Amino acid sequence: MSKNGTGWKDIPIGGLILEAGNASKYLTGGWKVQSPVHDKAKCINCLVCWIYCPDSAILVKDGKIAGFDLDHCKGCGICAEECPPKIKAIEMKKDE
């Protein structure tokens, strides 16, 4: 039994989404070791990165990339990988 009176049986199983729409409450950005960096000069705003991002961490405003939600980005690099090869407007940089 912990200090606050709850035992291990009272704690939800890790990784479970217990109610619809609550994934946004989990700030998973602290898991990453690298972060995406967007080069606006190279970007053609095709939004392929936005489509493939598994965390919905790419922010779009008026049909253009507006930045990244680093509180939810896990640093997987899919956005950088899926950016068209001739463009490469997203680069992954190691977090310090």
HELIX and SHEET records of a PDB file:
HELIX    1   1 TRP A    8  ASP A   10  5                                   3    
HELIX    2   2 ALA A   23  LYS A   25  5                                   3    
HELIX    3   3 GLY A   29  TRP A   31  5                                   3    
HELIX    4   4 VAL A   48  TYR A   52  1                                   5    
HELIX    5   5 ILE A   78  GLU A   82  1                                   5    
SHEET    1   A 2 GLN A  34  HIS A  38  0                                        
SHEET    2   A 2 ILE A  90  LYS A  94 -1                                        
SHEET    1   B 2 ILE A  58  LYS A  61  0                                        
SHEET    2   B 2 LYS A  64  PHE A  68 -1                                        
END                                                                             
